[in-house]
Amino acid sequence: MMQKWNRKKAHFPLLAIFVLVFIVFTIIHNERSIQQIHENPDHVHNKQEASITYVEPNLPNNLKEASEILDRFSRCNSTRGYSGRKIAWADPTTPEYGHQRVSSEICDLFSGKWVFDNSSHPLYNESDCPYMSDQLACHKHGRSNLGYQYWRWQPHNCNMKRWNVTQMWEKLKGKRLMFVGDSLNRGQWISMVCLLQSVIPSDKRSMSPNAPLTIFKAEEYNATVEFLWAPLLVESNSDDPVNHRLDDRIIRPVKLLWSAEENGTCEELDGVGAMELAMGTWANWVASEIDPFKKRVFFVTMSPTHLWSREWEPGSEGNCYGEKTPINVEGYWGSGSDLHTMHMVEKVLSRLNSKISVINITQLSEYRKDGHPSIFRKFWETLSPEQLSNPSSYSDCIHWCLPGVPDVWNELLFNLL
């Protein structure tokens, strides 16, 4: 059968909304740039149940492929098992492809412990950041214990370079720093904006209206810090930053080698397999389009959840609600980090080598069971009386309070730039 490049869709159940999330940070300076990618799960309560389906567009036959639109109204006509077709990779013989980038770090920044430090942290005040999100403003929404703001990450056997806002702006001068992903990635973007905005006069900074691409601009540095809403990394029916809560998730991983098919047949596979295809699409783009001498790509690993307190306190039946201190058992892993997905990501990343640098935030964030909003945030849907009578039942143990853990992710980026 003749084969061609064709666009396909993929279809997620609701539980798979947050199987894997990515952030792309891009810094562009005329002919040179720095770019970063971030991988996170927002949440999957039952990862084994997650499935995804690739489909022909369910659109009128007279529409050409170039005009096909994938949005929240897209549907599958029918489903079948996944055929196993793979991403067609870029030529690995291209210059610089396959050569490992040597880190300039003399120690492992990602192995260490959290140290209580109320002299240097927090790095900013929640109320002083005009761009703070109500989803992350825990003190504003009733959290009285502010200990989560005072923890500093301390690597073993070395020290991180302390955050310096002026130095960061000098690194960003004439460039773009772009975050791409879902609400977790947006949280890290808000963290970075809050870290940076204080030294920019109010009449010399601006924030564009909320949109798929939202831009913070600092005039005197000719620099922008941007966020692109793309929760599933590839084109999807969830790409509207407001209307993205759907029962079925559909993605279109472009650059797949598909055979010619008609009738809108869907191909279904589990969430991890589907995200491997999405990762492959992204990795193929990096391999074929990124010049490491002009653009840097940082891939940030999975952000863990803390949904079951029995994992750090055997015998308990709660979650992150009421937690006030980090986990102090070095090497702790909970089920909020999907090791199977992490291994898949590592396999894909190993093919990129010099094209990317990895910022491993998973283990250090695993310790921070105290850093989530739990009930101290704005909830966009009305809570039922049953939920209100049991606070842990509606706790947000996925996102992070600000100031807090995402600030450390940005400190790591500052250290690696």
VEXPAMAR-85931 format. One record per residue (C-alpha): x, y, z. Coordinates in Angstrom, 1 decimal, decimal comma. Example, Ala and Ser with C-alpha at 12.3 -4.5 7.8 and 13.67 -1.06 7.14 Angstrom:
REM VEXPAMAR-85931
+--------+--------+--------+
:     c1 :     c2 :     c3 :
+--------+--------+--------+
:   12,3 :   -4,5 :    7,8 :
:   13,7 :   -1,1 :    7,1 :
+--------+--------+--------+
//
This chain:
REM VEXPAMAR-85931
+--------+--------+--------+
:     c1 :     c2 :     c3 :
+--------+--------+--------+
:    0,0 :    0,0 :    0,0 :
:    1,3 :    3,4 :   -0,9 :
:    2,5 :    5,4 :    2,2 :
:    2,3 :    9,1 :    2,8 :
:    2,7 :   11,7 :    5,5 :
:   -0,7 :   12,2 :    7,0 :
:   -2,2 :   14,0 :   10,0 :
:   -3,9 :   11,8 :   12,5 :
:   -5,7 :   12,4 :   15,8 :
:   -5,5 :   10,7 :   19,1 :
:   -8,2 :   10,4 :   21,6 :
:   -7,7 :   10,5 :   25,4 :
:  -10,2 :    9,7 :   28,2 :
:  -10,5 :   12,4 :   30,8 :
:   -8,1 :   10,6 :   33,2 :
:   -5,3 :   11,0 :   30,7 :
:   -5,4 :   14,8 :   30,5 :
:   -2,2 :   15,0 :   32,5 :
:   -0,3 :   11,8 :   31,5 :
:    2,7 :   13,8 :   30,4 :
:    3,2 :   17,5 :   30,1 :
:    6,1 :   19,4 :   28,6 :
:    7,5 :   22,9 :   28,9 :
:    9,5 :   24,5 :   26,2 :
:   11,6 :   27,5 :   27,2 :
:   13,1 :   29,3 :   24,3 :
:   15,5 :   32,1 :   24,4 :
:   16,2 :   33,7 :   21,1 :
:   18,9 :   36,4 :   20,5 :
:   18,8 :   37,4 :   16,9 :
:   20,7 :   34,5 :   15,3 :
:   21,3 :   32,7 :   18,6 :
:   18,8 :   31,2 :   21,0 :
:   18,2 :   29,0 :   24,1 :
:   15,3 :   26,7 :   24,4 :
:   14,0 :   24,5 :   27,1 :
:   11,4 :   21,6 :   27,3 :
:    9,6 :   20,4 :   30,4 :
:    7,9 :   17,0 :   31,0 :
:    5,4 :   16,6 :   33,7 :
:    2,3 :   14,6 :   34,5 :
:   -0,4 :   16,9 :   35,8 :
:   -2,4 :   14,0 :   37,1 :
:   -3,4 :   10,5 :   36,2 :
:   -5,2 :    8,7 :   39,0 :
:   -5,3 :    5,4 :   37,2 :
:   -2,5 :    5,4 :   34,7 :
:   -3,2 :    1,9 :   33,4 :
:   -6,7 :    3,0 :   32,3 :
:   -5,4 :    5,8 :   30,1 :
:   -5,9 :    5,2 :   26,4 :
:   -5,5 :    7,2 :   23,3 :
:   -6,8 :    6,9 :   19,7 :
:   -5,3 :    8,2 :   16,4 :
:   -8,0 :    8,9 :   13,8 :
:   -8,6 :   10,3 :   10,4 :
:  -10,2 :   13,8 :   10,7 :
:  -14,0 :   13,6 :   11,0 :
:  -14,7 :   16,4 :    8,6 :
:  -16,4 :   16,9 :    5,2 :
:  -14,7 :   15,1 :    2,4 :
:  -14,3 :   18,2 :    0,3 :
:  -12,0 :   19,8 :    2,9 :
:   -8,3 :   19,5 :    2,1 :
:   -5,9 :   18,3 :    4,7 :
:   -4,2 :   21,7 :    5,0 :
:   -7,5 :   23,2 :    6,2 :
:   -8,4 :   20,5 :    8,7 :
:   -9,0 :   21,9 :   12,2 :
:   -8,5 :   19,9 :   15,4 :
:  -10,6 :   21,4 :   18,2 :
:  -12,9 :   20,4 :   21,0 :
:  -15,7 :   19,6 :   18,6 :
:  -13,5 :   16,9 :   16,8 :
:  -14,8 :   13,3 :   17,1 :
:  -13,7 :    9,8 :   16,2 :
:  -16,0 :    7,8 :   13,8 :
:  -14,8 :    4,4 :   15,1 :
:  -11,9 :    2,8 :   16,9 :
:   -9,6 :   -0,2 :   16,6 :
:   -6,3 :   -1,4 :   18,0 :
:   -3,2 :    0,5 :   17,3 :
:   -1,3 :   -0,8 :   14,3 :
:    2,2 :    0,0 :   15,8 :
:    3,2 :    2,5 :   13,2 :
:    6,1 :    4,7 :   14,4 :
:    7,5 :    8,2 :   14,1 :
:    9,9 :    8,6 :   11,2 :
:   13,0 :   10,1 :   12,7 :
:   15,3 :   12,7 :   11,3 :
:   18,6 :   11,6 :    9,8 :
:   20,9 :   10,9 :   12,8 :
:   24,0 :   11,7 :   10,6 :
:   23,3 :   15,5 :   10,6 :
:   26,0 :   17,7 :   12,2 :
:   26,2 :   17,7 :   16,0 :
:   23,5 :   15,0 :   16,2 :
:   24,5 :   12,1 :   18,5 :
:   27,3 :   13,9 :   20,3 :
:   26,8 :   14,2 :   24,0 :
:   26,9 :   17,7 :   25,4 :
:   29,3 :   17,9 :   28,3 :
:   27,9 :   19,6 :   31,4 :
:   29,9 :   22,4 :   32,9 :
:   28,7 :   21,5 :   36,4 :
:   31,2 :   20,0 :   38,8 :
:   28,5 :   18,4 :   40,9 :
:   25,0 :   17,0 :   40,7 :
:   22,6 :   19,9 :   41,3 :
:   19,7 :   17,5 :   41,4 :
:   20,8 :   15,4 :   44,3 :
:   20,5 :   17,0 :   47,7 :
:   18,1 :   18,0 :   50,5 :
:   15,7 :   20,8 :   51,4 :
:   17,0 :   23,2 :   54,0 :
:   14,8 :   25,6 :   56,0 :
:   16,0 :   29,1 :   55,2 :
:   13,9 :   32,0 :   56,3 :
:   16,7 :   34,5 :   55,7 :
:   17,0 :   34,2 :   51,9 :
:   13,6 :   32,7 :   51,0 :
:   11,1 :   33,3 :   49,7 :
:   12,6 :   35,0 :   46,7 :
:    9,5 :   37,3 :   46,4 :
:    6,3 :   37,9 :   48,2 :
:    3,0 :   36,5 :   46,9 :
:    1,2 :   39,9 :   47,3 :
:    4,0 :   41,8 :   45,5 :
:    3,6 :   40,0 :   42,2 :
:    0,7 :   41,5 :   40,2 :
:    0,8 :   38,4 :   37,9 :
:    0,1 :   35,8 :   40,6 :
:   -2,5 :   33,2 :   39,7 :
:   -5,4 :   32,5 :   42,1 :
:   -4,8 :   28,8 :   41,5 :
:   -1,3 :   29,2 :   43,2 :
:   -1,8 :   32,0 :   45,7 :
:   -2,2 :   29,8 :   48,8 :
:   -1,7 :   32,5 :   51,4 :
:   -4,4 :   34,7 :   49,7 :
:   -6,8 :   31,8 :   49,8 :
:   -6,4 :   31,1 :   53,5 :
:   -3,2 :   29,1 :   54,1 :
:   -1,8 :   30,5 :   57,3 :
:    1,2 :   28,2 :   57,7 :
:    3,7 :   29,7 :   55,4 :
:    6,6 :   27,3 :   56,1 :
:    6,3 :   26,0 :   52,5 :
:    7,8 :   29,3 :   51,3 :
:   11,1 :   29,0 :   53,3 :
:   12,7 :   25,8 :   52,0 :
:   15,9 :   26,1 :   49,9 :
:   17,3 :   23,3 :   47,8 :
:   20,8 :   22,4 :   48,8 :
:   22,8 :   20,0 :   46,5 :
:   25,2 :   17,6 :   48,2 :
:   28,9 :   18,6 :   48,2 :
:   28,4 :   21,9 :   46,4 :
:   26,3 :   25,1 :   46,3 :
:   24,0 :   26,4 :   43,7 :
:   24,6 :   29,9 :   42,5 :
:   22,1 :   32,1 :   44,3 :
:   19,3 :   33,7 :   42,3 :
:   20,3 :   37,1 :   41,0 :
:   17,5 :   38,9 :   39,1 :
:   19,8 :   41,4 :   37,4 :
:   22,1 :   38,6 :   36,2 :
:   19,1 :   36,7 :   34,9 :
:   17,9 :   39,7 :   32,9 :
:   21,3 :   40,1 :   31,4 :
:   21,1 :   36,5 :   30,3 :
:   17,7 :   37,2 :   28,7 :
:   18,6 :   40,5 :   27,1 :
:   17,4 :   40,6 :   23,5 :
:   16,0 :   37,1 :   23,8 :
:   12,8 :   35,1 :   24,3 :
:   12,2 :   32,7 :   27,1 :
:    9,2 :   30,5 :   26,3 :
:    7,4 :   27,9 :   28,5 :
:    5,1 :   25,5 :   26,7 :
:    2,7 :   23,1 :   28,3 :
:   -0,3 :   22,8 :   30,7 :
:   -1,3 :   24,4 :   34,0 :
:    1,9 :   23,0 :   35,7 :
:    4,0 :   24,6 :   33,1 :
:    2,0 :   27,8 :   33,4 :
:    2,8 :   27,8 :   37,1 :
:    6,5 :   27,7 :   36,4 :
:    6,1 :   30,5 :   33,9 :
:    4,2 :   32,6 :   36,6 :
:    7,0 :   31,8 :   39,0 :
:    9,6 :   33,1 :   36,5 :
:    7,6 :   36,3 :   35,8 :
:    7,3 :   36,9 :   39,6 :
:   11,0 :   36,3 :   40,1 :
:   11,8 :   38,8 :   37,3 :
:    9,2 :   41,6 :   37,3 :
:   10,2 :   43,4 :   40,5 :
:   13,2 :   45,3 :   39,0 :
:   11,2 :   46,4 :   35,9 :
:    9,4 :   49,8 :   36,3 :
:    5,6 :   49,3 :   35,9 :
:    5,6 :   51,6 :   32,8 :
:    8,4 :   49,5 :   31,2 :
:    6,7 :   46,1 :   31,5 :
:    3,6 :   44,6 :   30,0 :
:    1,5 :   41,4 :   29,9 :
:   -0,6 :   40,5 :   26,9 :
:   -4,2 :   39,3 :   27,5 :
:   -4,7 :   35,6 :   28,4 :
:   -4,5 :   33,7 :   25,1 :
:   -2,9 :   30,5 :   23,7 :
:    0,3 :   32,5 :   23,7 :
:    0,7 :   35,0 :   26,6 :
:    3,7 :   37,3 :   26,7 :
:    5,4 :   39,3 :   29,5 :
:    7,7 :   41,9 :   28,0 :
:   10,4 :   44,0 :   29,6 :
:   11,2 :   47,0 :   27,3 :
:   14,6 :   48,0 :   28,6 :
:   16,0 :   44,5 :   28,1 :
:   14,1 :   43,9 :   24,8 :
:   13,2 :   40,5 :   26,3 :
:   10,0 :   38,5 :   26,7 :
:    9,0 :   35,6 :   29,0 :
:    6,2 :   33,7 :   27,2 :
:    3,8 :   30,9 :   27,9 :
:    2,1 :   28,8 :   25,2 :
:   -0,8 :   26,7 :   26,2 :
:   -0,2 :   23,2 :   24,6 :
:   -1,1 :   20,7 :   27,3 :
:   -0,3 :   17,6 :   25,2 :
:    2,7 :   19,0 :   23,4 :
:    1,4 :   18,1 :   20,0 :
:   -1,7 :   19,6 :   18,3 :
:   -4,8 :   18,5 :   20,2 :
:   -8,4 :   19,2 :   20,9 :
:   -7,4 :   20,6 :   24,3 :
:   -5,4 :   23,6 :   22,9 :
:   -8,0 :   26,2 :   23,9 :
:   -6,7 :   27,7 :   27,1 :
:  -10,2 :   28,2 :   28,5 :
:  -12,4 :   25,4 :   27,0 :
:  -10,1 :   22,4 :   27,4 :
:  -11,9 :   20,1 :   29,9 :
:  -13,2 :   17,3 :   27,7 :
:  -14,2 :   13,7 :   28,2 :
:  -12,1 :   12,6 :   25,2 :
:   -8,6 :   13,7 :   24,4 :
:   -7,6 :   13,8 :   20,8 :
:   -4,1 :   14,6 :   19,6 :
:   -2,5 :   14,9 :   16,1 :
:    1,1 :   13,9 :   16,2 :
:    2,3 :   15,2 :   12,9 :
:    5,2 :   13,7 :   10,9 :
:    3,9 :   10,1 :   11,4 :
:    4,3 :    7,8 :    8,5 :
:    0,8 :    6,6 :    7,9 :
:   -0,8 :    4,4 :    5,1 :
:   -3,6 :    5,9 :    3,1 :
:   -6,9 :    5,3 :    4,9 :
:  -10,4 :    6,6 :    4,8 :
:  -13,6 :    6,5 :    6,8 :
:  -12,2 :    8,1 :   10,0 :
:  -10,9 :    4,9 :   11,6 :
:   -9,4 :    5,4 :   15,0 :
:   -6,3 :    3,6 :   16,4 :
:   -6,3 :    3,2 :   20,2 :
:   -3,4 :    2,4 :   22,6 :
:   -2,6 :    3,1 :   26,2 :
:   -1,5 :    6,5 :   27,5 :
:    2,2 :    5,8 :   27,8 :
:    2,3 :    4,5 :   24,3 :
:    0,4 :    7,4 :   23,0 :
:    2,7 :    9,9 :   24,8 :
:    5,7 :    8,1 :   23,4 :
:    4,3 :    8,9 :   19,9 :
:    3,9 :   12,6 :   21,0 :
:    7,4 :   12,6 :   22,4 :
:    8,6 :   11,1 :   19,2 :
:    7,0 :   13,9 :   17,2 :
:    8,6 :   16,5 :   19,4 :
:   12,0 :   14,8 :   19,4 :
:   11,9 :   14,5 :   15,6 :
:   11,4 :   18,3 :   15,5 :
:   14,3 :   18,9 :   17,8 :
:   16,5 :   16,6 :   15,9 :
:   15,7 :   18,2 :   12,5 :
:   15,2 :   21,8 :   13,4 :
:   17,3 :   22,7 :   16,4 :
:   20,8 :   24,1 :   15,9 :
:   22,5 :   23,8 :   19,4 :
:   24,8 :   26,7 :   18,5 :
:   21,8 :   29,0 :   18,0 :
:   19,2 :   27,5 :   20,4 :
:   19,4 :   25,6 :   23,7 :
:   16,7 :   23,1 :   24,7 :
:   16,3 :   22,2 :   28,4 :
:   14,0 :   19,2 :   29,1 :
:   12,5 :   19,4 :   32,6 :
:   11,5 :   16,1 :   34,1 :
:    8,2 :   15,0 :   35,7 :
:    6,5 :   16,9 :   38,4 :
:    5,2 :   14,5 :   41,0 :
:    1,9 :   14,4 :   42,8 :
:    1,2 :   13,6 :   46,5 :
:   -2,3 :   12,0 :   46,4 :
:   -1,8 :    9,2 :   49,0 :
:   -0,3 :   10,0 :   52,4 :
:    0,0 :    6,3 :   53,2 :
:    3,1 :    6,3 :   50,9 :
:    5,1 :    8,6 :   53,3 :
:    3,0 :    7,9 :   56,5 :
:    2,0 :    4,2 :   56,5 :
:   -1,5 :    3,6 :   57,9 :
:   -2,8 :    7,1 :   57,1 :
:   -5,7 :    7,6 :   54,6 :
:   -5,1 :   11,3 :   53,5 :
:   -3,2 :   13,1 :   50,9 :
:   -1,2 :   16,4 :   50,8 :
:   -3,9 :   18,2 :   52,9 :
:   -2,5 :   19,4 :   56,2 :
:    1,2 :   18,6 :   55,3 :
:    3,6 :   21,2 :   56,6 :
:    7,1 :   19,8 :   56,1 :
:    9,0 :   18,0 :   53,4 :
:    9,7 :   14,3 :   53,4 :
:   13,1 :   13,7 :   54,9 :
:   13,8 :   10,2 :   53,6 :
:   16,5 :   10,6 :   51,0 :
:   15,7 :    8,7 :   47,8 :
:   11,9 :    8,6 :   48,5 :
:    9,7 :    7,7 :   45,6 :
:    5,9 :    7,7 :   45,6 :
:    3,5 :    6,6 :   42,9 :
:    3,1 :   10,3 :   42,0 :
:    6,1 :    9,8 :   39,8 :
:    5,4 :    7,3 :   37,0 :
:    8,7 :    5,5 :   36,6 :
:    7,5 :    3,6 :   33,5 :
:    6,8 :    6,9 :   31,7 :
:   10,1 :    8,3 :   33,0 :
:   12,0 :    5,4 :   31,4 :
:   10,2 :    5,9 :   28,1 :
:   11,1 :    9,6 :   28,2 :
:   14,7 :    8,7 :   28,9 :
:   14,8 :    6,4 :   25,9 :
:   13,5 :    9,1 :   23,6 :
:   15,9 :   11,7 :   25,0 :
:   18,9 :    9,5 :   24,6 :
:   18,5 :    9,9 :   20,8 :
:   18,9 :   13,7 :   21,1 :
:   22,1 :   13,9 :   23,1 :
:   23,7 :   17,3 :   22,3 :
:   20,4 :   18,8 :   21,2 :
:   19,1 :   19,0 :   24,8 :
:   20,0 :   19,5 :   28,4 :
:   18,0 :   17,8 :   31,1 :
:   16,8 :   19,5 :   34,4 :
:   15,9 :   16,7 :   36,7 :
:   13,3 :   18,1 :   39,1 :
:   11,5 :   14,9 :   39,9 :
:   13,3 :   13,6 :   43,0 :
:   13,7 :   16,9 :   44,6 :
:   10,0 :   17,7 :   44,1 :
:    9,0 :   14,3 :   45,5 :
:   10,1 :   15,4 :   48,9 :
:    7,8 :   18,4 :   48,9 :
:    4,5 :   16,9 :   50,0 :
:    3,9 :   20,3 :   51,8 :
:    4,2 :   22,4 :   48,7 :
:    0,8 :   21,9 :   47,1 :
:   -2,2 :   24,2 :   47,4 :
:   -4,5 :   21,5 :   48,8 :
:   -7,7 :   23,5 :   49,6 :
:   -6,0 :   26,9 :   49,6 :
:   -6,7 :   28,1 :   46,1 :
:   -9,5 :   29,3 :   43,9 :
:  -11,6 :   26,5 :   42,6 :
:  -13,3 :   27,2 :   39,3 :
:  -16,2 :   24,8 :   39,9 :
:  -18,7 :   25,0 :   42,8 :
:  -17,8 :   22,5 :   45,5 :
:  -20,5 :   20,2 :   46,8 :
:  -21,6 :   20,2 :   50,5 :
:  -20,1 :   16,7 :   50,7 :
:  -16,7 :   18,0 :   49,5 :
:  -16,8 :   20,9 :   51,8 :
:  -17,4 :   18,7 :   54,8 :
:  -14,3 :   16,7 :   53,9 :
:  -11,5 :   19,1 :   52,8 :
:   -9,0 :   16,3 :   51,8 :
:  -11,6 :   15,2 :   49,2 :
:  -11,0 :   18,3 :   47,0 :
:   -7,4 :   19,0 :   47,8 :
:   -5,2 :   20,0 :   44,9 :
:   -2,1 :   17,8 :   45,4 :
:   -0,9 :   18,4 :   41,8 :
:    0,0 :   22,1 :   41,4 :
:    2,3 :   24,0 :   43,6 :
:    1,9 :   27,1 :   45,9 :
:    3,9 :   30,2 :   45,0 :
:    6,3 :   31,3 :   46,2 :
:    7,5 :   27,7 :   46,4 :
:    8,8 :   24,6 :   44,6 :
:    8,6 :   26,0 :   41,0 :
:   10,9 :   28,8 :   42,0 :
:   13,6 :   26,2 :   42,6 :
:   13,0 :   24,8 :   39,2 :
:   13,7 :   28,2 :   37,8 :
:   16,8 :   28,6 :   40,0 :
:   18,2 :   25,4 :   38,5 :
:   17,5 :   26,9 :   35,0 :
:   19,4 :   30,1 :   36,1 :
:   22,3 :   27,9 :   37,2 :
:   22,5 :   26,1 :   33,9 :
:   22,2 :   29,0 :   31,5 :
+--------+--------+--------+
//
